[in-house]
Amino acid sequence: MATKQTSAGKRYLQSEKRRIRNKQVKSSVRTAAKKVVTVVHGKDKSGAETALLDMIKQIDSAARKGIIHKNTAARKKSRMQKMVNLLGA
């Protein structure tokens, strides 16, 4: 951390707070995605749909905050939706 420049020290502390917050959000998105995958492998259609809705909510929130790119969010949602749709077919 910077010792003399107070503005550099402040920027360091701010970026560290943001990094930790972003890490938590990304982790929750990954956890939600894993939950969808495990429910789909368990062949539970209604459980998969509810898990998918929860994951979509978390991904949209992360994309809105700028933590993940909007195209990345769209790609993740599309892939999970395909998995759930194959379960119904």
N, CA, C and O of each residue as an XYZ file, in Angstrom:
356
protein
N       0.835     -1.177      0.000
C       0.000      0.000      0.000
C       0.877      1.237      0.000
O       1.997      1.217      0.511
N       0.369      2.302     -0.570
C       1.122      3.554     -0.635
C       1.301      4.124      0.765
O       0.414      4.021      1.611
N       2.460      4.723      0.992
C       2.714      5.250      2.329
C       2.575      6.759      2.386
O       2.089      7.289      3.385
N       2.990      7.471      1.339
C       2.983      8.934      1.393
C       1.778      9.551      0.698
O       1.177     10.492      1.216
N       1.423      9.031     -0.468
C       0.318      9.622     -1.216
C      -1.005      9.147     -0.625
O      -1.331      7.962     -0.690
N      -1.758     10.070     -0.053
C      -3.028      9.676      0.551
C      -4.057      9.291     -0.501
O      -4.870      8.395     -0.271
N      -4.033      9.952     -1.647
C      -5.003      9.611     -2.690
C      -4.728      8.212     -3.232
O      -5.662      7.470     -3.535
N      -3.458      7.849     -3.357
C      -3.128      6.504     -3.832
C      -3.546      5.462     -2.806
O      -4.014      4.382     -3.165
N      -3.381      5.778     -1.562
C      -3.799      4.859     -0.511
C      -5.302      4.679     -0.497
O      -5.805      3.572     -0.307
N      -6.017      5.777     -0.700
C      -7.474      5.706     -0.739
C      -7.932      4.871     -1.929
O      -8.830      4.038     -1.796
N      -7.324      5.089     -3.086
C      -7.684      4.309     -4.275
C      -7.415      2.824     -4.039
O      -8.186      1.967     -4.473
N      -6.322      2.532     -3.351
C      -6.000      1.138     -3.054
C      -7.099      0.509     -2.194
O      -7.558     -0.598     -2.475
N      -7.512      1.217     -1.156
C      -8.547      0.682     -0.270
C      -9.881      0.525     -1.001
O     -10.595     -0.454     -0.781
N     -10.222      1.478     -1.866
C     -11.467      1.398     -2.614
C     -11.458      0.212     -3.582
O     -12.437     -0.526     -3.696
N     -10.333      0.051     -4.273
C     -10.261     -1.036     -5.248
C     -10.279     -2.393     -4.542
O     -10.809     -3.368     -5.075
N      -9.701     -2.450     -3.353
C      -9.709     -3.709     -2.599
C     -11.136     -4.060     -2.156
O     -11.539     -5.221     -2.218
N     -11.891     -3.058     -1.712
C     -13.288     -3.293     -1.343
C     -14.083     -3.789     -2.541
O     -14.864     -4.734     -2.429
N     -13.880     -3.147     -3.689
C     -14.606     -3.550     -4.901
C     -14.222     -4.956     -5.332
O     -15.073     -5.741     -5.749
N     -12.932     -5.270     -5.228
C     -12.463     -6.598     -5.632
C     -13.138     -7.678     -4.794
O     -13.574     -8.699     -5.325
N     -13.222     -7.454     -3.500
C     -13.839     -8.435     -2.615
C     -15.331     -8.562     -2.918
O     -15.867     -9.669     -2.954
N     -16.000     -7.428     -3.136
C     -17.428     -7.454     -3.443
C     -17.681     -8.172     -4.768
O     -18.599     -8.987     -4.872
N     -16.866     -7.867     -5.781
C     -17.022     -8.507     -7.088
C     -16.772    -10.006     -6.991
O     -17.451    -10.802     -7.640
N     -15.789    -10.384     -6.171
C     -15.468    -11.793     -6.002
C     -16.647    -12.541     -5.389
O     -16.940    -13.667     -5.789
N     -17.323    -11.927     -4.424
C     -18.483    -12.551     -3.792
C     -19.617    -12.741     -4.791
O     -20.273    -13.782     -4.805
N     -19.843    -11.732     -5.625
C     -20.933    -11.826     -6.605
C     -20.628    -12.899     -7.641
O     -21.505    -13.690     -7.989
N     -19.391    -12.935     -8.138
C     -19.022    -13.954     -9.121
C     -19.139    -15.348     -8.531
O     -19.571    -16.282     -9.207
N     -18.757    -15.486     -7.276
C     -18.841    -16.776     -6.613
C     -20.288    -17.230     -6.481
O     -20.591    -18.406     -6.679
N     -21.179    -16.308     -6.147
C     -22.593    -16.676     -6.020
C     -23.194    -17.055     -7.370
O     -24.067    -17.921     -7.440
N     -22.732    -16.412     -8.439
C     -23.203    -16.775     -9.786
C     -22.746    -18.187    -10.128
O     -23.526    -18.986    -10.647
N     -21.494    -18.496     -9.840
C     -20.976    -19.840    -10.116
C     -21.709    -20.893     -9.295
O     -22.018    -21.972     -9.801
N     -21.988    -20.587     -8.031
C     -22.705    -21.529     -7.176
C     -24.107    -21.784     -7.717
O     -24.567    -22.925     -7.735
N     -24.783    -20.738     -8.153
C     -26.123    -20.888     -8.706
C     -26.093    -21.729     -9.980
O     -26.991    -22.538    -10.214
N     -25.061    -21.539    -10.801
C     -24.934    -22.319    -12.039
C     -24.689    -23.793    -11.723
O     -25.249    -24.671    -12.378
N     -23.856    -24.063    -10.723
C     -23.600    -25.448    -10.334
C     -24.863    -26.111     -9.806
O     -25.095    -27.299    -10.027
N     -25.682    -25.323     -9.101
C     -26.925    -25.856     -8.567
C     -27.849    -26.273     -9.705
O     -28.511    -27.307     -9.622
N     -27.897    -25.474    -10.766
C     -28.733    -25.813    -11.928
C     -28.235    -27.108    -12.557
O     -29.030    -27.989    -12.885
N     -26.930    -27.224    -12.723
C     -26.358    -28.410    -13.367
C     -26.655    -29.663    -12.546
O     -27.032    -30.689    -13.111
N     -26.493    -29.597    -11.231
C     -26.744    -30.786    -10.411
C     -28.218    -31.179    -10.424
O     -28.540    -32.367    -10.435
N     -29.114    -30.197    -10.423
C     -30.539    -30.514    -10.460
C     -30.910    -31.101    -11.816
O     -31.736    -32.011    -11.886
N     -30.319    -30.597    -12.888
C     -30.594    -31.138    -14.229
C     -30.103    -32.581    -14.327
O     -30.779    -33.434    -14.900
N     -28.927    -32.848    -13.767
C     -28.420    -34.227    -13.800
C     -29.271    -35.155    -12.940
O     -29.291    -36.367    -13.158
N     -29.970    -34.587    -11.969
C     -30.879    -35.377    -11.145
C     -32.246    -35.593    -11.791
O     -33.101    -36.267    -11.217
N     -32.458    -35.027    -12.980
C     -33.688    -35.199    -13.772
C     -34.920    -34.613    -13.081
O     -36.024    -35.136    -13.234
N     -34.736    -33.538    -12.327
C     -35.860    -32.891    -11.642
C     -36.216    -31.614    -12.404
O     -35.555    -30.586    -12.258
N     -37.273    -31.696    -13.220
C     -37.608    -30.573    -14.096
C     -38.074    -29.339    -13.323
O     -37.617    -28.231    -13.604
N     -38.970    -29.509    -12.361
C     -39.468    -28.343    -11.625
C     -38.367    -27.708    -10.783
O     -38.287    -26.485    -10.679
N     -37.528    -28.536    -10.188
C     -36.392    -28.018     -9.417
C     -35.394    -27.296    -10.301
O     -34.797    -26.296     -9.902
N     -35.221    -27.818    -11.513
C     -34.294    -27.191    -12.455
C     -34.805    -25.826    -12.885
O     -34.026    -24.886    -13.039
N     -36.107    -25.720    -13.078
C     -36.667    -24.434    -13.508
C     -36.542    -23.377    -12.409
O     -36.237    -22.219    -12.691
N     -36.776    -23.775    -11.165
C     -36.644    -22.805    -10.077
C     -35.184    -22.415     -9.872
O     -34.879    -21.251     -9.612
N     -34.276    -23.397     -9.989
C     -32.847    -23.086     -9.863
C     -32.389    -22.190    -11.009
O     -31.551    -21.307    -10.825
N     -32.947    -22.425    -12.190
C     -32.604    -21.599    -13.352
C     -33.058    -20.159    -13.152
O     -32.321    -19.225    -13.465
N     -34.268    -19.976    -12.632
C     -34.756    -18.621    -12.389
C     -33.887    -17.884    -11.369
O     -33.629    -16.690    -11.514
N     -33.440    -18.596    -10.345
C     -32.559    -17.994     -9.347
C     -31.220    -17.610     -9.977
O     -30.687    -16.533     -9.709
N     -30.681    -18.501    -10.819
C     -29.404    -18.214    -11.474
C     -29.526    -17.025    -12.421
O     -28.633    -16.179    -12.472
N     -30.623    -16.957    -13.171
C     -30.825    -15.846    -14.101
C     -30.906    -14.527    -13.343
O     -30.364    -13.515    -13.788
N     -31.577    -14.541    -12.209
C     -31.683    -13.341    -11.389
C     -30.304    -12.871    -10.929
O     -30.000    -11.679    -10.976
N     -29.479    -13.809    -10.487
C     -28.145    -13.440    -10.011
C     -27.255    -12.964    -11.153
O     -26.488    -12.015    -10.985
N     -27.347    -13.610    -12.311
C     -26.527    -13.210    -13.457
C     -26.931    -11.824    -13.947
O     -26.072    -10.997    -14.254
N     -28.237    -11.568    -14.020
C     -28.700    -10.255    -14.457
C     -28.241     -9.162    -13.499
O     -27.871     -8.067    -13.922
N     -28.268     -9.464    -12.225
C     -27.817     -8.497    -11.223
C     -26.331     -8.193    -11.391
O     -25.918     -7.035    -11.320
N     -25.531     -9.232    -11.615
C     -24.092     -9.037    -11.802
C     -23.802     -8.263    -13.087
O     -22.892     -7.434    -13.120
N     -24.566     -8.528    -14.141
C     -24.361     -7.822    -15.406
C     -24.769     -6.354    -15.282
O     -24.120     -5.475    -15.849
N     -25.838     -6.095    -14.544
C     -26.295     -4.730    -14.352
C     -25.254     -3.909    -13.586
O     -25.071     -2.722    -13.853
N     -24.583     -4.544    -12.643
C     -23.574     -3.847    -11.852
C     -22.244     -3.729    -12.592
O     -21.347     -3.018    -12.139
N     -22.108     -4.417    -13.720
C     -20.871     -4.348    -14.487
C     -19.816     -5.325    -14.020
O     -18.654     -5.219    -14.413
N     -20.202     -6.273    -13.190
C     -19.240     -7.242    -12.670
C     -18.898     -8.265    -13.740
O     -17.745     -8.676    -13.873
N     -19.910     -8.678    -14.508
C     -19.651     -9.515    -15.676
C     -20.227     -8.799    -16.894
O     -21.163     -8.006    -16.780
N     -19.657     -9.089    -18.050
C     -20.075     -8.443    -19.296
C     -21.464     -8.936    -19.681
O     -21.840    -10.066    -19.370
N     -22.220     -8.080    -20.357
C     -23.602     -8.447    -20.707
C     -23.652     -9.625    -21.663
O     -24.577    -10.435    -21.596
N     -22.672     -9.735    -22.553
C     -22.662    -10.881    -23.472
C     -22.325    -12.172    -22.729
O     -22.847    -13.236    -23.062
N     -21.471    -12.083    -21.744
C     -21.152    -13.248    -20.920
C     -22.398    -13.700    -20.174
O     -22.671    -14.896    -20.073
N     -23.146    -12.742    -19.657
C     -24.383    -13.068    -18.953
C     -25.361    -13.759    -19.895
O     -25.970    -14.765    -19.531
N     -25.513    -13.230    -21.092
C     -26.436    -13.813    -22.066
C     -26.006    -15.225    -22.445
O     -26.844    -16.117    -22.579
N     -24.717    -15.427    -22.616
C     -24.198    -16.751    -22.988
C     -24.461    -17.774    -21.889
O     -24.896    -18.892    -22.167
N     -24.198    -17.393    -20.649
C     -24.411    -18.315    -19.529
C     -25.888    -18.670    -19.389
O     -26.236    -19.831    -19.174
N     -26.751    -17.666    -19.511
C     -28.184    -17.916    -19.386
C     -28.669    -18.827    -20.507
O     -29.482    -19.723    -20.278
N     -28.171    -18.598    -21.718
C     -28.595    -19.398    -22.864
C     -28.186    -20.857    -22.700
O     -28.974    -21.760    -22.982
N     -26.967    -21.088    -22.248
C     -26.480    -22.463    -22.103
C     -27.265    -23.215    -21.031
O     -27.603    -24.386    -21.205
N     -27.547    -22.544    -19.936
C     -28.310    -23.206    -18.878
C     -29.746    -23.452    -19.311
O     -30.334    -24.478    -18.969
N     -30.314    -22.510    -20.064
C     -31.691    -22.689    -20.551
C     -31.770    -23.891    -21.482
O     -32.747    -24.640    -21.452
N     -30.733    -24.079    -22.319
C     -30.704    -25.250    -23.207
C     -30.700    -26.542    -22.411
O     -31.384    -27.502    -22.767
N     -29.920    -26.565    -21.319
C     -29.869    -27.778    -20.485
C     -31.239    -28.102    -19.909
O     -31.672    -29.254    -19.924
N     -31.916    -27.082    -19.404
C     -33.228    -27.288    -18.790
C     -34.241    -27.701    -19.855
O     -35.093    -28.551    -19.597
N     -34.159    -27.109    -21.051
C     -35.093    -27.454    -22.117
C     -34.895    -28.894    -22.594
O     -35.868    -29.570    -22.928
N     -33.650    -29.369    -22.630
C     -33.401    -30.756    -23.019
C     -33.997    -31.733    -22.011
O     -34.365    -32.855    -22.357
N     -34.084    -31.293    -20.773
C     -34.660    -32.139    -19.734
C     -36.143    -32.388    -20.002
O     -36.655    -33.470    -19.715
N     -36.824    -31.399    -20.545
C     -38.249    -31.550    -20.835
C     -38.546    -32.342    -22.091
O     -39.640    -32.885    -22.244
N     -37.574    -32.412    -22.993
C     -37.811    -33.086    -24.274
C     -37.736    -34.590    -24.170
O     -37.914    -35.288    -25.169
